Amino acid sequence: MKYNYLLIVFLILLSACQEDFLDSKPKGKLSDELLDSPDGIEALCTAAYSALAGPEGSDLAFLSPTTNWIYGEVRSENAYKGGGGIGDIWEYNAFETFTGVFPTNGLLDRKWYHMYISVQRANSAIRRLNAVSEEDVPLKNVRLGEMRFLRAHFYFELSRLFNHIPYFDENVKITDYVNISNVEFTRDQILEKIAAEFAAAADLLPATQPEEGRATKYAAKAYQAKVTLYRAYKQNDNNTIASIDRSLLNQVVSLCDEIETNGGYGLLSDFQFLSEVEHENSQESVFAVQYSINDGTTNGRINWSNLLNAPKGPAYSGDGFFQPSQNLVNSYKTDANGLPAMDTYNNSNLMTIQDGFDNSVDPRLDFTVGRIGIRWKNYAGSPYSENWAREPATYGYYHTKKFLVSPESPYMVKGWPWGGSALNFDIIRYADVLLWKAEALIELGRQNEAVGLINRVRERAKNSKYVLAWNNTSNTDYAANYKIELYKPGVNCNWTQDFARKALRFERKLELAMEGERFFDLVRWGVAADVLNNEYFPKEKLLRTYLQNSTFVAGRDEYFPIPENQINFSGGLYKQNPGY
């Protein structure tokens, strides 16, 4: 479903959006008769879907990106902010360095505000759906399932960004929002509500939908599994891990089993297909934000959240934000057995083409990262080079390849918006589901059942078509010494629970790099402070001087502060997160 913008949607938004939180005076009003009509309700549902890409519906979505590139990757060890220097969107530099992240940060207030606009869109649609009959709206229950799915998604994003959030459903009047505390429910209770919402959505949704992009029963169950996995890691008040709930882990396994058996999903045969429009909405896509070009709108419905993230080089002429870190690049080294060099990967830096031959590397390196001298997708002009980086003195020369289609693709906008394309953004893909199940099994002490799941992900990478050298003379003349093998317990590894846990967490880093999940993984596992302060910053500071004062403060930086504007809106009812 490549969502269409309708005039009615904009009129609805004018009456629904508010200046502080969700509470401004209406600027437009539509009759109840129109809103209760099948067309009116359908427009409300479309408005809720469109919020997946950012409810502002414009090129300003990059200031509160729904793809989580700044929140989930730049705050981790995987990526630098990039762009034109540390002052280029200085708020993002604060997020990356964990310095100067104050409740007055305007982009945090913007993110909170837009997420609750998104919640309210779903609530508005649910209220109208509850008021009509199936006779009037035959798809009433299906649309209710979709809206509950979307509402749960928006709340989940709020939960893992801010932790202490106000939670309300469609039955709460807008005038009563100010009376809802953000500490009425604990993290666990919020996640329990969200998981229950996905379960309820699954009961209403069909296994398949006639339009691509709509939520389905098994997409809801997959999201329920994800939220349940987060909930399994019980957190103390200082954000450390108190315990891991085995009953919830078993629920994750059961949900993933059901998805695997009945969902009809599978892995794409080639890792690179994940960045090709021709393969979107495939068997690997569980739920995705739908994008398009040449759809009758001025610039197309492109991924405005990633507007800044095309490299400067001649293929795109972009802003050069969102650059892979040296730590991430080093992570793709493999050992003599073709397994990740988990203990030694960061002892030296893999920087030049020759380094890629002196070391063996996972082929996902050059699917994920643009490196000097390496072929850039199918671009025939030149390999990736120094002049593709916008601010190399600050951020180095690497650039992300994910989420960018090849420059010659008919699905890419030529010129402005730079790198804009019809490529969807997967919120959940099937590889993630496999790794959730593997993680739950490992924590349950059933690591021998998990190895096959991790190997399925690795085998796809192994069997993908590798990146060829720029002046290749044959189809086996590769751009690096690619070597990746499967885990073989008792042969090339000692598959204990501790080793399996380490392998699973490293596999998630390699497979899902730059997809907006890494920081949230580190927080869920309770290892963010250790990874950032002990493994990442000490070595990266030798390369990136702007990181000199970077320190992750445990007990504070796992979550953002509650924006000051929102505390003021609540009349002081909202409580600030610890440490701010």
C-alpha positions as CSV (number, residue, x, y, z in Angstrom):
1,M,0.0,0.0,0.0
2,K,1.9,3.1,-1.2
3,Y,-0.2,5.5,0.8
4,N,-1.9,8.3,-0.9
5,Y,-2.3,11.8,0.5
6,L,-5.9,12.9,0.5
7,L,-7.2,16.5,1.2
8,I,-9.3,15.1,3.9
9,V,-6.3,13.8,5.8
10,F,-4.8,17.3,5.9
11,L,-8.1,18.8,7.1
12,I,-8.2,16.1,9.8
13,L,-4.7,16.9,10.9
14,L,-5.4,20.6,11.2
15,S,-8.1,19.7,13.7
16,A,-6.2,17.0,15.6
17,C,-2.7,18.4,16.0
18,Q,-1.8,20.5,19.0
19,E,1.0,23.0,19.9
20,D,1.9,21.6,23.3
21,F,1.6,17.8,23.4
22,L,-1.7,17.5,21.5
23,D,-3.7,20.4,22.8
24,S,-4.0,23.4,20.4
25,K,-7.2,25.1,19.3
26,P,-8.6,23.4,16.2
27,K,-7.9,25.2,12.9
28,G,-10.4,23.2,10.9
29,K,-13.4,21.0,11.6
30,L,-15.1,18.3,9.8
31,S,-18.6,17.1,10.5
32,D,-19.2,13.8,12.4
33,E,-21.3,12.6,9.5
34,L,-18.3,12.9,7.1
35,L,-15.9,11.4,9.6
36,D,-18.2,8.5,10.3
37,S,-18.6,7.7,6.6
38,P,-16.6,4.8,5.2
39,D,-14.5,7.2,3.2
40,G,-13.8,9.4,6.2
41,I,-12.8,6.5,8.4
42,E,-10.6,5.2,5.7
43,A,-8.9,8.6,5.5
44,L,-8.3,8.6,9.2
45,C,-6.7,5.1,8.9
46,T,-4.5,6.3,6.1
47,A,-3.4,9.3,8.2
48,A,-2.3,6.9,11.0
49,Y,-0.3,4.8,8.5
50,S,1.3,7.9,7.1
51,A,2.6,8.8,10.6
52,L,5.0,5.8,10.2
53,A,7.1,8.0,8.0
54,G,6.7,11.1,10.2
55,P,3.4,12.8,10.9
56,E,4.6,16.2,9.6
57,G,4.6,14.7,6.1
58,S,7.4,16.9,4.8
59,D,11.2,17.1,4.4
60,L,11.5,18.1,8.0
61,A,11.1,14.5,9.1
62,F,14.9,14.2,9.3
63,L,14.7,16.3,12.5
64,S,12.8,13.5,14.3
65,P,13.5,10.5,12.1
66,T,11.2,7.5,12.4
67,T,14.0,5.3,11.0
68,N,15.9,5.7,14.3
69,W,19.3,6.2,12.6
70,I,20.2,8.9,15.1
71,Y,18.6,7.3,18.1
72,G,19.5,3.6,17.6
73,E,22.8,3.7,15.7
74,V,24.7,7.0,16.3
75,R,24.2,6.6,20.0
76,S,25.8,3.1,19.8
77,E,29.3,2.1,18.7
78,N,28.1,1.6,15.1
79,A,28.0,5.1,13.6
80,Y,29.0,8.8,13.6
81,K,26.5,11.6,13.1
82,G,28.4,12.8,10.0
83,G,27.4,15.8,8.0
84,G,29.2,19.1,7.9
85,G,30.9,19.0,11.3
86,I,29.8,18.8,14.9
87,G,27.8,22.1,14.7
88,D,25.7,20.7,11.8
89,I,22.5,19.8,13.8
90,W,24.4,20.2,17.0
91,E,21.6,18.5,18.9
92,Y,22.6,15.2,17.2
93,N,26.2,15.7,18.2
94,A,25.0,15.9,21.8
95,F,23.1,12.6,21.4
96,E,26.3,11.0,20.0
97,T,28.7,12.2,22.6
98,F,26.2,12.1,25.5
99,T,27.2,15.6,26.4
100,G,24.7,18.5,26.6
101,V,21.6,16.3,26.3
102,F,19.3,18.5,28.3
103,P,15.5,18.5,28.7
104,T,15.6,21.8,26.8
105,N,16.8,20.1,23.6
106,G,14.3,21.1,21.0
107,L,14.7,18.0,18.9
108,L,13.7,15.8,21.8
109,D,10.6,17.9,22.3
110,R,9.9,17.6,18.6
111,K,10.3,13.8,18.7
112,W,8.0,13.4,21.7
113,Y,5.4,15.8,20.2
114,H,5.3,14.0,16.8
115,M,5.1,10.5,18.4
116,Y,2.1,11.6,20.4
117,I,0.5,13.1,17.3
118,S,1.0,9.6,15.8
119,V,-0.7,8.0,18.8
120,Q,-3.5,10.4,18.5
121,R,-4.1,9.6,14.8
122,A,-4.5,6.0,15.7
123,N,-6.8,6.9,18.6
124,S,-8.9,9.1,16.4
125,A,-9.4,6.3,13.9
126,I,-10.3,3.8,16.7
127,R,-12.9,6.1,18.2
128,R,-14.6,6.4,14.9
129,L,-14.4,2.7,14.1
130,N,-15.9,1.9,17.5
131,A,-18.9,4.1,16.7
132,V,-19.9,2.4,13.4
133,S,-21.2,-1.1,12.6
134,E,-19.7,-3.7,10.4
135,E,-22.8,-3.2,8.2
136,D,-21.7,0.4,7.6
137,V,-17.9,-0.4,7.4
138,P,-17.4,-4.1,6.4
139,L,-13.7,-3.9,7.2
140,K,-14.3,-2.4,10.7
141,N,-12.5,-5.1,12.7
142,V,-9.6,-5.4,10.3
143,R,-9.1,-1.6,10.4
144,L,-9.4,-1.8,14.2
145,G,-6.6,-4.4,14.3
146,E,-4.5,-2.2,12.0
147,M,-5.0,0.9,14.2
148,R,-4.2,-1.0,17.4
149,F,-1.1,-2.3,15.8
150,L,0.0,1.2,14.8
151,R,-0.8,2.6,18.2
152,A,1.3,-0.1,19.9
153,H,4.2,0.6,17.5
154,F,4.2,4.3,18.4
155,Y,4.0,3.6,22.1
156,F,6.9,1.1,21.8
157,E,9.0,3.7,20.2
158,L,8.2,6.2,22.9
159,S,8.9,3.6,25.6
160,R,12.4,2.8,24.4
161,L,13.3,6.4,23.8
162,F,11.9,8.0,27.0
163,N,11.0,5.1,29.3
164,H,8.6,7.0,31.5
165,I,5.7,8.0,29.3
166,P,2.0,8.8,29.7
167,Y,-0.2,6.0,28.3
168,F,-3.8,6.4,27.3
169,D,-6.2,4.9,24.8
170,E,-9.1,6.2,22.6
171,N,-11.4,6.5,25.6
172,V,-9.5,9.4,27.2
173,K,-10.7,12.8,26.3
174,I,-8.1,15.2,24.9
175,T,-8.9,17.7,27.7
176,D,-7.9,15.0,30.2
177,Y,-4.4,14.3,28.8
178,V,-2.9,16.9,31.1
179,N,-4.0,14.8,34.1
180,I,-2.2,11.6,33.0
181,S,1.1,11.0,34.8
182,N,4.2,9.7,32.9
183,V,5.0,7.5,36.0
184,E,1.5,6.0,36.4
185,F,2.9,2.8,34.9
186,T,6.4,1.2,35.2
187,R,8.4,0.2,32.2
188,D,7.3,-3.3,32.6
189,Q,3.6,-2.3,32.8
190,I,3.9,-0.2,29.7
191,L,5.5,-3.0,27.7
192,E,2.9,-5.4,29.0
193,K,0.2,-3.1,27.7
194,I,1.9,-2.8,24.4
195,A,2.4,-6.5,24.0
196,A,-1.3,-7.1,24.9
197,E,-2.2,-4.5,22.2
198,F,-0.3,-6.4,19.6
199,A,-2.0,-9.6,20.7
200,A,-5.4,-8.0,20.4
201,A,-4.5,-6.7,17.0
202,A,-3.4,-10.2,15.9
203,D,-6.8,-11.5,16.8
204,L,-8.5,-9.0,14.5
205,L,-6.1,-9.1,11.6
206,P,-6.0,-11.5,8.6
207,A,-3.0,-13.6,7.8
208,T,-2.6,-11.7,4.5
209,Q,-3.8,-8.4,3.2
210,P,-4.9,-7.4,-0.3
211,E,-2.7,-4.3,-0.1
212,E,1.0,-4.4,0.6
213,G,2.1,-2.5,3.7
214,R,-1.0,-3.1,5.8
215,A,-0.5,-4.9,9.2
216,T,-1.2,-8.6,9.2
217,K,-1.8,-11.2,11.9
218,Y,1.7,-12.5,11.9
219,A,3.3,-9.0,11.7
220,A,1.4,-8.3,14.9
221,K,2.6,-11.5,16.5
222,A,6.2,-10.7,15.5
223,Y,5.9,-7.3,17.1
224,Q,4.4,-8.9,20.2
225,A,7.5,-11.2,20.3
226,K,9.8,-8.2,20.1
227,V,8.1,-6.3,22.9
228,T,7.9,-9.5,25.0
229,L,11.7,-10.0,24.5
230,Y,12.3,-6.4,25.7
231,R,10.0,-7.0,28.7
232,A,11.8,-10.2,29.6
233,Y,14.9,-8.1,30.6
234,K,13.6,-6.6,33.9
235,Q,15.2,-3.3,34.7
236,N,16.0,-1.7,38.1
237,D,15.3,2.0,38.7
238,N,18.9,2.7,37.7
239,N,18.3,0.9,34.3
240,T,20.5,-2.1,35.2
241,I,19.2,-5.6,34.6
242,A,17.4,-7.0,37.6
243,S,16.5,-10.4,36.2
244,I,15.5,-12.1,33.0
245,D,12.0,-13.6,33.0
246,R,12.1,-17.2,31.7
247,S,8.3,-17.4,31.2
248,L,8.4,-14.4,28.9
249,L,11.4,-15.9,27.0
250,N,9.2,-19.0,26.5
251,Q,6.5,-16.8,25.1
252,V,9.0,-15.3,22.7
253,V,10.0,-18.8,21.5
254,S,6.3,-19.8,21.1
255,L,5.4,-16.7,19.1
256,C,8.4,-17.1,16.8
257,D,7.5,-20.7,16.3
258,E,4.0,-19.7,15.2
259,I,5.4,-17.0,12.9
260,E,7.9,-19.5,11.4
261,T,5.2,-22.2,10.9
262,N,2.3,-20.1,9.6
263,G,3.7,-16.6,8.6
264,G,5.0,-17.6,5.2
265,Y,8.2,-15.7,5.8
266,G,11.8,-16.5,4.7
267,L,15.1,-14.9,4.0
268,L,15.9,-13.3,0.7
269,S,18.6,-15.3,-1.2
270,D,21.0,-12.4,-1.4
271,F,21.8,-9.9,1.4
272,Q,22.1,-7.0,-1.2
273,F,18.5,-7.5,-2.2
274,L,17.5,-5.7,1.0
275,S,18.5,-2.5,-0.7
276,E,16.7,-3.0,-3.9
277,V,13.1,-1.8,-4.6
278,E,12.6,-4.8,-6.8
279,H,12.7,-7.1,-3.7
280,E,10.8,-5.0,-1.2
281,N,7.6,-6.4,0.4
282,S,9.2,-9.8,-0.1
283,Q,9.1,-12.9,2.1
284,E,11.6,-11.3,4.4
285,S,9.6,-8.1,5.0
286,V,7.4,-8.6,8.1
287,F,6.3,-5.0,8.4
288,A,7.7,-2.0,6.5
289,V,7.1,1.7,5.9
290,Q,6.0,2.1,2.3
291,Y,7.8,4.7,0.1
292,S,7.3,5.7,-3.5
293,I,8.2,8.1,-6.3
294,N,6.3,9.3,-9.3
295,D,3.1,8.9,-7.3
296,G,1.5,12.3,-8.3
297,T,3.1,14.2,-5.4
298,T,5.8,16.8,-5.9
299,N,8.8,14.8,-4.7
300,G,7.2,11.4,-4.2
301,R,6.6,9.8,-0.9
302,I,10.3,9.2,-0.2
303,N,12.1,8.4,3.1
304,W,12.4,12.0,4.4
305,S,13.7,10.6,7.7
306,N,16.9,9.6,5.8
307,L,17.0,12.8,3.7
308,L,20.5,13.8,5.0
309,N,22.1,10.4,4.7
310,A,23.3,10.2,1.1
311,P,27.0,10.7,0.6
312,K,28.4,13.8,-1.0
313,G,30.0,11.9,-3.9
314,P,28.9,12.3,-7.6
315,A,26.3,9.6,-7.5
316,Y,24.1,11.5,-5.0
317,S,25.5,14.9,-4.0
318,G,24.0,14.4,-0.6
319,D,24.6,15.8,2.9
320,G,26.9,13.1,4.1
321,F,25.3,12.3,7.5
322,F,25.2,8.8,9.2
323,Q,28.6,7.4,8.6
324,P,29.7,3.9,9.9
325,S,32.3,4.0,12.7
326,Q,35.7,2.4,12.5
327,N,34.5,0.0,15.2
328,L,31.7,-1.2,13.0
329,V,34.1,-1.7,10.0
330,N,36.5,-3.6,12.2
331,S,33.7,-5.8,13.4
332,Y,33.4,-7.5,10.0
333,K,36.9,-9.2,10.4
334,T,36.7,-12.9,10.5
335,D,39.1,-15.5,11.9
336,A,40.8,-18.5,10.2
337,N,37.6,-20.4,10.7
338,G,35.5,-17.7,9.0
339,L,33.8,-16.8,12.3
340,P,33.7,-13.3,13.7
341,A,36.9,-12.2,15.4
342,M,34.9,-11.2,18.5
343,D,37.9,-10.9,20.8
344,T,40.4,-9.3,18.5
345,Y,38.5,-7.5,15.8
346,N,39.3,-4.0,17.3
347,N,43.0,-4.6,17.9
348,S,43.8,-2.9,14.5
349,N,41.9,-0.9,12.0
350,L,40.7,-2.2,8.7
351,M,41.0,0.9,6.6
352,T,42.4,0.4,3.1
353,I,41.7,-2.1,0.3
354,Q,44.8,-3.9,1.2
355,D,43.6,-4.3,4.8
356,G,40.6,-6.1,3.3
357,F,42.9,-8.6,1.8
358,D,45.4,-8.9,4.7
359,N,42.4,-9.8,6.8
360,S,39.5,-12.0,5.9
361,V,36.2,-10.2,6.2
362,D,32.5,-11.0,6.3
363,P,30.9,-10.1,2.9
364,R,28.3,-8.0,4.7
365,L,31.0,-5.4,5.2
366,D,30.8,-4.2,1.6
367,F,27.1,-4.5,1.4
368,T,26.7,-2.3,4.4
369,V,29.6,0.2,4.2
370,G,31.1,2.3,1.5
371,R,34.9,2.0,1.5
372,I,37.5,3.8,-0.5
373,G,38.3,1.9,-3.7
374,I,35.4,-0.4,-3.5
375,R,32.6,-0.7,-6.1
376,W,29.5,1.3,-5.0
377,K,26.5,-0.9,-5.8
378,N,26.1,-0.7,-9.6
379,Y,27.6,2.8,-10.1
380,A,29.7,2.7,-13.2
381,G,31.3,6.2,-12.8
382,S,34.0,5.3,-10.3
383,P,34.6,3.3,-7.1
384,Y,33.8,5.0,-3.8
385,S,36.6,7.5,-3.2
386,E,37.8,10.3,-0.8
387,N,35.6,13.0,-2.4
388,W,32.5,11.1,-1.5
389,A,32.9,12.1,2.1
390,R,31.7,15.5,3.2
391,E,33.8,16.1,6.4
392,P,36.5,13.4,6.4
393,A,38.7,15.2,8.9
394,T,36.0,14.9,11.5
395,Y,34.2,11.7,10.6
396,G,36.4,9.7,8.3
397,Y,35.6,8.3,4.9
398,Y,33.1,5.5,5.4
399,H,29.5,5.8,4.4
400,T,26.4,3.6,4.8
401,K,25.2,1.8,1.7
402,K,22.0,0.5,3.3
403,F,18.7,2.4,2.5
404,L,20.3,3.8,-0.7
405,V,19.4,2.4,-4.0
406,S,22.0,2.2,-6.8
407,P,22.3,5.5,-8.6
408,E,21.2,4.2,-12.0
409,S,18.0,2.7,-10.5
410,P,14.7,4.0,-12.0
411,Y,13.4,4.1,-8.5
412,M,15.7,6.9,-7.4
413,V,14.9,10.6,-7.6
414,K,17.5,12.4,-9.8
415,G,18.8,15.4,-7.9
416,W,16.8,16.8,-5.0
417,P,15.9,15.2,-2.7
418,W,19.4,13.6,-2.7
419,G,19.2,9.8,-2.8
420,G,15.4,9.9,-2.4
421,S,13.9,6.7,-3.7
422,A,10.9,4.3,-3.5
423,L,12.8,1.9,-1.2
424,N,10.8,0.8,1.8
425,F,12.1,0.8,5.3
426,D,11.7,-2.5,7.1
427,I,10.6,-2.0,10.8
428,I,10.8,-5.8,11.2
429,R,12.3,-8.3,8.8
430,Y,12.5,-12.0,9.2
431,A,16.2,-12.2,10.0
432,D,15.3,-10.3,13.1
433,V,12.6,-12.8,14.1
434,L,15.1,-15.6,13.8
435,L,17.6,-13.8,16.0
436,W,15.0,-13.0,18.6
437,K,14.2,-16.7,18.9
438,A,17.8,-17.6,19.1
439,E,18.4,-15.0,21.8
440,A,15.5,-16.3,23.9
441,L,16.6,-19.9,23.5
442,I,20.2,-19.0,24.6
443,E,19.0,-17.2,27.7
444,L,16.8,-20.2,28.5
445,G,19.9,-22.4,28.4
446,R,18.8,-24.1,25.1
447,Q,21.7,-22.7,23.1
448,N,22.0,-25.9,21.0
449,E,18.6,-25.1,19.5
450,A,19.8,-21.6,18.7
451,V,22.9,-22.3,16.6
452,G,20.8,-23.3,13.5
453,L,18.9,-20.1,13.6
454,I,22.1,-18.0,13.7
455,N,23.6,-20.1,11.0
456,R,20.6,-19.5,8.7
457,V,21.3,-15.8,8.8
458,R,25.1,-16.4,8.3
459,E,24.4,-18.9,5.4
460,R,22.4,-16.3,3.5
461,A,25.4,-13.9,3.8
462,K,27.8,-16.7,2.7
463,N,25.7,-17.5,-0.4
464,S,25.2,-13.9,-1.4
465,K,26.9,-12.5,-4.5
466,Y,30.0,-10.8,-3.3
467,V,31.2,-7.4,-4.2
468,L,33.6,-7.5,-7.2
469,A,36.8,-5.6,-7.5
470,W,36.6,-2.4,-9.5
471,N,38.7,-3.7,-12.4
472,N,37.6,-7.3,-12.0
473,T,38.7,-9.8,-14.6
474,S,36.3,-12.6,-13.5
475,N,33.3,-13.2,-11.4
476,T,35.6,-14.5,-8.6
477,D,37.8,-11.4,-8.6
478,Y,36.4,-10.0,-5.3
479,A,36.9,-6.6,-3.7
480,A,38.2,-8.2,-0.5
481,N,39.2,-11.5,1.0
482,Y,35.6,-12.6,1.9
483,K,35.4,-15.5,4.3
484,I,32.4,-16.5,6.3
485,E,31.4,-19.8,7.7
486,L,28.8,-21.3,10.0
487,Y,29.1,-22.1,13.7
488,K,29.9,-25.8,14.1
489,P,29.9,-26.7,17.8
490,G,32.7,-29.0,18.8
491,V,34.5,-28.4,15.4
492,N,35.2,-24.7,15.1
493,C,33.8,-23.4,18.4
494,N,32.9,-24.4,22.0
495,W,29.2,-23.6,22.0
496,T,28.6,-22.9,25.6
497,Q,25.8,-20.6,26.8
498,D,28.3,-17.7,27.3
499,F,29.8,-18.2,23.9
500,A,26.4,-18.5,22.2
501,R,25.2,-15.3,23.9
502,K,28.3,-13.5,22.7
503,A,27.9,-14.9,19.1
504,L,24.2,-14.0,19.0
505,R,24.8,-10.4,20.1
506,F,27.7,-10.0,17.6
507,E,25.5,-11.5,14.8
508,R,22.9,-8.9,15.5
509,K,25.5,-6.2,15.2
510,L,26.7,-7.5,11.8
511,E,23.3,-8.4,10.3
512,L,21.3,-5.4,11.5
513,A,24.0,-2.7,11.4
514,M,22.7,0.8,10.5
515,E,19.1,-0.4,10.8
516,G,18.3,1.6,14.0
517,E,18.4,-1.2,16.6
518,R,21.9,-1.4,18.1
519,F,21.6,1.1,21.0
520,F,18.3,-0.3,22.1
521,D,19.9,-3.8,22.0
522,L,22.7,-2.6,24.3
523,V,20.3,-1.1,26.7
524,R,18.1,-4.2,26.7
525,W,21.0,-6.3,27.6
526,G,22.3,-3.9,30.2
527,V,25.7,-3.5,28.6
528,A,25.6,0.0,27.0
529,A,27.9,1.6,29.6
530,D,30.5,-1.3,29.3
531,V,30.5,-1.3,25.4
532,L,30.6,2.4,25.0
533,N,33.0,3.4,27.8
534,N,35.3,0.4,27.8
535,E,35.3,-0.8,24.2
536,Y,34.3,2.0,21.9
537,F,35.2,5.5,23.1
538,P,38.8,4.8,24.3
539,K,39.9,3.6,20.8
540,E,37.7,5.9,18.7
541,K,39.0,9.0,20.5
542,L,42.4,8.2,19.0
543,L,40.8,8.7,15.5
544,R,37.9,11.1,16.1
545,T,39.0,14.1,18.3
546,Y,35.4,15.3,18.7
547,L,34.7,12.3,20.9
548,Q,37.4,13.3,23.4
549,N,34.9,14.2,26.1
550,S,32.3,11.5,25.3
551,T,31.2,9.4,28.3
552,F,28.1,7.3,28.7
553,V,26.6,7.9,32.2
554,A,25.1,4.6,33.4
555,G,21.7,5.1,35.0
556,R,21.0,8.2,33.0
557,D,21.9,7.8,29.3
558,E,19.9,4.7,28.6
559,Y,16.9,7.0,28.0
560,F,16.4,10.6,26.9
561,P,15.2,13.2,29.4
562,I,11.5,14.1,29.4
563,P,11.4,17.3,27.4
564,E,11.0,20.4,29.6
565,N,8.1,21.7,27.4
566,Q,6.2,18.6,28.2
567,I,6.8,18.8,31.9
568,N,5.6,22.4,31.7
569,F,2.5,21.3,29.7
570,S,1.7,18.8,32.5
571,G,1.9,21.5,35.1
572,G,4.8,19.6,36.7
573,L,2.9,16.3,36.9
574,Y,5.4,14.6,34.7
575,K,8.5,13.4,36.5
576,Q,12.0,13.8,35.0
577,N,14.1,10.7,34.2
578,P,17.0,10.0,36.6
579,G,20.2,12.0,36.2
580,Y,18.7,15.0,34.3
